[in-house]
Amino acid sequence: MYFTKKLYSEDELIDYTNVLIDTVKVPVIVGGGFRNMEHMNELLNRTNIEFMSMYRPFVAENDFLKKWKEEGSGESRCLMCNNCYRTKKSTCYH
């Protein structure tokens, strides 16, 4: 729903994910363009969300997870332009 613009902000996606987590008895993975480490830490600490799906930040920076673990702050250089997704080559053009 987030990517089809039926939801209008990330907060709506987070709220929906929290409701879903409380409703089902299976792990729920939220996706949606996460690239800011402080924001991801805040969501993991403030919500019931335990899992985040990420793709593009790893294409832009293969050591993104290592930086997040070591530094805990910062932002991926990924601009969420979707070039890596559209071309299906997993190559960052920025």
Order of alpha helices (4+ residues) and beta strands (2+ residues): alpha-beta-alpha-beta-alpha-alpha-alpha
